[in-house]
Amino acid sequence: MEQPFVFGVPADDPYFIGREKEIKRLEANFKYGINTVLMSPRRWGKTSLVNRVAGMSAAKGRIIVQMDIFACRSEYDFYNTFSSAILRQTASKIDEWKDLAKGFIERLTPKIGLSPDPSSDYYVSLGITPKTHSPEEVLSLPEKIAQRKGCELVICIDEFQQVGEFPDTLAVQKRLRSVWQNQKHVSYCLFGSRLHMMTRLFQKKSYPFYKFGEILNLEPIPLKAWIPYIQGRFEAYGKSISDEYVAKICETVQYQSSYVQQLSYSVLLLSEREVDEDSFAQAVEDLLAQNNNVFIEQTQSLTTYQLNFLRAVMDGITTGFGEAEVREKYNLGSPSNITRLKNSMEDKELVELTADGIILGDPVLKLWLKRVLN
């Protein structure tokens, strides 16, 4: 049975809405071989957007390779994931895979088996090590395959910020960029869930990936797109919701796509025929309860200074934390301590640095903290 709303997983039809401008731009970049870096906070639909455009591009004959490197903890973890994904997704059958891998696989003992992933009928484990292949050899693989097949490849890498956590990360980044920037038949779409890490990798001048490609910043999906979508989903289940309550859903979770879908689902379940104030309020309570354990885990180890810093941000303080009045009111300690607080809170992904200053990035966490800290 079709779900009313989807959240926590990438959205596709009929749950994918909006993003017309971003789809057009990203598809053009895929077509013309322009490297792209997708930037946005969590839950704004980066993976859904890439999946959408990848499907459209593949239907037009381009080869799109997608991978998630969240589990990679070292340079060679990445190389194994990278090469395996490329070999599997550029070949439809094992025999073709073996043919593509000639010259690359001679020094390996690959393990090939049936895949638990429904999108692939087999998996490949290569066991690449520094003794078998150099980084440059692995990173050159997609260009060699593209030349052999006479095609263009687009490599989409999710959770790319993991590269910034590798040992000797700057050296690794230099190796990746030095090879990728010279490839003629391969382009890259890089994105990740940790905005501050992605910002550091791609917008800090001293980092190797500075100006690697076009940075595409995602904006929230506007209310005018959410209204017909949410009302249509309610109507499909014999219920109705006014424009006013759709706006309240979006505003409560600050238009974060996954949360909009999640709160809409709770509102749908808790409403009889039509959404009213009671059902909406119950749905907000339900959303907080669903996330309670996660938020406890995120905040239980915070120091008093860190909690005080969050109180200041919740009260609308976005800049000027070092001013004497602010420091005294919220007991933030010395100016040097405030610098440490900002960095630690950003590393923990509890706050985000925006053009307007520091904000709480998770709107549901903000609601939860108001009850816990007040």
MIKELO-790741 format. One record per residue (C-alpha): residue in one letter; x, y, z. Coordinates in pm, whole numbers, padded with zeros to 5 digits. Layout:
// MIKELO-790741
a  X  Y  Z
...
//
This chain:
// MIKELO-790741
m  00000  00000  00000
e  00126  00346  -00089
q  00253  00553  00204
p  00084  00888  00277
f  00420  01065  00324
v  00786  00959  00327
f  01067  01078  00554
g  01406  00950  00660
v  01464  00810  00310
p  01514  00975  -00030
a  01188  01090  -00187
d  01080  00986  -00535
d  00745  00995  -00716
p  00486  01080  -00595
y  00663  01231  -00294
f  00924  01439  -00477
i  00808  01797  -00534
g  00953  02131  -00640
r  01320  02183  -00719
e  01247  02267  -01084
k  01530  02523  -01101
e  01780  02293  -00929
i  01681  01997  -01147
k  01736  02200  -01463
r  02076  02325  -01348
l  02204  01991  -01219
e  02090  01807  -01530
a  02276  02064  -01744
n  02590  02012  -01534
f  02563  01635  -01580
k  02516  01684  -01954
y  02808  01920  -02005
g  03050  01759  -01759
i  03053  02037  -01498
n  03163  01934  -01149
t  02896  02020  -00891
v  02902  02058  -00514
l  02559  02048  -00349
m  02536  02251  -00028
s  02251  02267  00221
p  02170  02174  00582
r  02043  01828  00667
r  01699  01712  00558
w  01666  01948  00264
g  01659  01672  00003
k  02006  01663  -00155
t  02002  01287  -00207
s  01648  01297  -00345
l  01750  01568  -00593
v  02057  01376  -00711
n  01854  01055  -00747
r  01594  01244  -00951
v  01846  01395  -01191
a  02047  01073  -01210
g  01737  00886  -01324
m  01656  01152  -01584
s  02015  01156  -01713
a  02042  00777  -01729
a  01724  00767  -01935
k  01900  00992  -02187
g  02197  00759  -02222
r  02446  00902  -01975
i  02612  00669  -01726
i  02564  00782  -01367
v  02755  00613  -01084
q  02622  00670  -00732
m  02788  00581  -00404
d  02767  00662  -00034
i  03098  00680  00154
f  02962  00732  00506
a  03118  00404  00622
c  03464  00495  00488
r  03711  00578  00763
s  04037  00587  00570
e  04181  00661  00229
y  04182  00297  00120
d  03832  00237  00252
f  03734  00507  00007
y  03931  00357  -00282
n  03764  00019  -00235
t  03416  00172  -00224
f  03497  00401  -00517
s  03635  00136  -00752
s  03374  -00125  -00662
a  03084  00115  -00726
i  03231  00225  -01059
l  03292  -00127  -01185
r  02949  -00252  -01080
q  02752  00042  -01213
t  02926  00069  -01549
a  02866  -00298  -01629
s  02528  -00471  -01640
k  02665  -00826  -01620
i  02956  -00994  -01444
d  03123  -01088  -01775
e  03115  -00724  -01886
w  03248  -00621  -01545
k  03543  -00856  -01584
d  03614  -00717  -01929
l  03612  -00359  -01802
a  03841  -00453  -01515
k  04114  -00605  -01734
g  04445  -00447  -01655
f  04312  -00320  -01325
i  04214  -00644  -01163
e  04521  -00852  -01252
r  04677  -00800  -00909
l  04354  -00852  -00715
t  04154  -01145  -00590
p  03801  -01003  -00609
k  03509  -01162  -00433
i  03189  -01161  -00637
g  02854  -01273  -00498
l  02481  -01218  -00499
s  02391  -00874  -00370
p  02137  -00806  -00094
d  02077  -00471  -00268
p  01766  -00505  -00493
s  01913  -00250  -00735
s  02206  -00480  -00817
d  02220  -00854  -00881
y  02578  -00895  -00758
y  02837  -00732  -00533
v  03211  -00691  -00574
s  03471  -00683  -00297
l  03813  -00589  -00434
g  04050  -00576  -00137
i  04258  -00287  -00273
t  04560  -00205  -00056
p  04867  00020  -00091
k  05057  -00294  -00202
t  04823  -00365  -00493
h  04739  -00022  -00635
s  04850  00338  -00606
p  04589  00608  -00535
e  04639  00753  -00883
e  04569  00415  -01040
v  04238  00380  -00856
l  04129  00739  -00915
s  04203  00707  -01289
l  03972  00406  -01326
p  03654  00596  -01429
e  03839  00790  -01702
k  03982  00466  -01843
i  03637  00302  -01843
a  03477  00607  -02005
q  03738  00603  -02280
r  03699  00229  -02337
k  03319  00250  -02352
g  03321  00574  -02551
c  03091  00751  -02307
e  03072  01021  -02042
l  03051  00930  -01672
v  02908  01127  -01383
i  03026  01012  -01039
c  02790  01113  -00754
i  02940  01076  -00406
d  02717  01116  -00100
e  02858  01194  00247
f  03172  01333  00084
q  03258  01520  00404
q  03400  01188  00533
v  03711  01261  00326
g  03777  01551  00562
e  03796  01304  00854
f  04055  01072  00697
p  04405  01056  00849
d  04634  01301  00665
t  04323  01440  00497
l  04486  01731  00314
a  04725  01494  00136
v  04432  01271  00040
q  04234  01566  -00089
k  04531  01681  -00298
r  04560  01335  -00455
l  04191  01324  -00541
r  04182  01669  -00694
s  04508  01632  -00887
v  04366  01332  -01075
w  04001  01432  -01105
q  04060  01783  -01236
n  04241  01647  -01542
q  03978  01393  -01644
k  03808  01472  -01977
h  03522  01220  -01981
v  03424  01216  -01612
s  03256  01477  -01393
y  03168  01469  -01025
c  02870  01561  -00808
l  02978  01580  -00444
f  02745  01633  -00149
g  02711  01549  00219
s  02500  01588  00531
r  02744  01791  00745
l  02721  02144  00611
h  03007  02294  00813
m  03246  02021  00698
m  03138  02056  00335
t  03178  02433  00362
r  03530  02389  00494
l  03627  02146  00218
f  03499  02352  -00073
q  03499  02716  00035
k  03819  02748  00234
k  04091  02886  00005
s  04368  02682  00166
y  04190  02350  00097
p  04257  02149  -00223
f  03893  02132  -00334
y  03847  02510  -00332
k  03676  02608  -00661
f  03661  02244  -00774
g  03325  02301  -00939
e  02999  02491  -00929
i  02851  02521  -00581
l  02475  02472  -00591
n  02310  02597  -00273
l  01969  02445  -00207
e  01696  02674  -00079
p  01386  02556  00111
i  01098  02427  -00102
p  00846  02715  -00099
l  00499  02706  00053
k  00332  02734  -00289
a  00476  02390  -00375
w  00391  02233  -00040
i  00023  02339  -00034
p  -00103  02137  -00335
y  00121  01842  -00248
i  00013  01809  00117
q  -00352  01879  00041
g  -00342  01620  -00236
r  -00198  01355  -00003
f  -00468  01430  00256
e  -00743  01409  -00007
a  -00610  01069  -00119
y  -00686  00943  00232
g  -01026  01106  00263
k  -00917  01401  00476
s  -00867  01775  00428
i  -00620  02036  00545
s  -00645  02411  00494
d  -00376  02637  00351
e  -00334  02778  00701
y  -00240  02444  00856
v  -00007  02352  00570
a  00172  02683  00640
k  00183  02600  01013
i  00341  02263  00939
c  00608  02422  00720
e  00679  02707  00959
t  00698  02480  01265
v  00983  02281  01107
q  01130  02575  00914
y  01056  02416  00577
q  01302  02129  00623
s  01170  01878  00372
s  01201  01557  00571
y  01045  01716  00880
v  00761  01865  00672
q  00677  01516  00550
q  00711  01365  00898
l  00492  01624  01068
s  00238  01604  00786
y  00215  01229  00844
s  00147  01275  01215
v  -00114  01544  01145
l  -00285  01311  00896
l  -00299  01022  01142
l  -00426  01234  01432
s  -00697  01417  01238
e  -01049  01286  01188
r  -01180  01442  00868
e  -01032  01788  00887
v  -00723  01924  01060
d  -00795  02141  01363
e  -00589  02297  01641
d  -00613  01993  01866
s  -00494  01746  01603
f  -00214  01980  01497
a  -00094  02028  01857
q  -00104  01652  01916
a  00100  01597  01601
v  00371  01836  01721
e  00384  01647  02053
d  00409  01323  01857
l  00699  01458  01652
l  00885  01563  01967
a  00827  01224  02126
q  00959  01043  01819
n  01283  01239  01837
n  01319  01247  02216
n  01579  00970  02250
v  01788  01109  01965
f  01795  01455  02122
i  01883  01316  02465
e  02177  01133  02307
q  02291  01454  02134
t  02278  01672  02444
q  02337  01458  02753
s  02716  01504  02748
l  02707  01884  02700
t  02885  02098  02957
t  02716  02380  03147
y  02889  02635  02925
q  02766  02455  02612
l  02408  02445  02740
n  02430  02814  02826
f  02550  02883  02473
l  02246  02699  02334
r  02019  02905  02561
a  02165  03222  02414
v  02109  03100  02058
m  01753  02994  02144
d  01687  03343  02278
g  01777  03486  01940
i  02141  03578  02000
t  02317  03514  01667
t  02623  03740  01696
g  02806  03937  01963
f  02856  03645  02202
g  03178  03805  02325
e  03012  04125  02441
a  03027  04167  02817
e  02649  04191  02858
v  02585  03869  02666
r  02868  03680  02836
e  02745  03778  03181
k  02377  03716  03115
y  02434  03364  02985
n  02751  03281  03183
l  02959  03197  02875
g  03300  03251  03030
s  03593  03429  02870
p  03608  03545  02504
s  03851  03262  02426
n  03605  03015  02580
i  03332  03147  02349
t  03547  03066  02046
r  03583  02710  02174
l  03208  02692  02238
k  03126  02800  01883
n  03363  02544  01734
s  03245  02259  01957
m  02877  02331  01897
e  02934  02342  01522
d  03136  02019  01528
k  02851  01853  01717
e  02613  01984  01447
l  02394  02154  01707
v  02437  02500  01554
e  02501  02631  01204
l  02696  02934  01091
t  02490  03137  00842
a  02526  03478  00677
d  02308  03618  00958
g  02505  03455  01238
i  02475  03137  01443
i  02143  02952  01454
l  02007  02621  01577
g  02004  02408  01263
d  01742  02154  01374
p  01400  02319  01427
v  01257  02021  01615
l  01557  02013  01845
k  01492  02383  01908
l  01134  02307  02016
w  01258  02026  02239
l  01531  02236  02399
k  01285  02515  02484
r  01100  02267  02703
v  01407  02103  02853
l  01610  02415  02927
n  01330  02649  03038
//
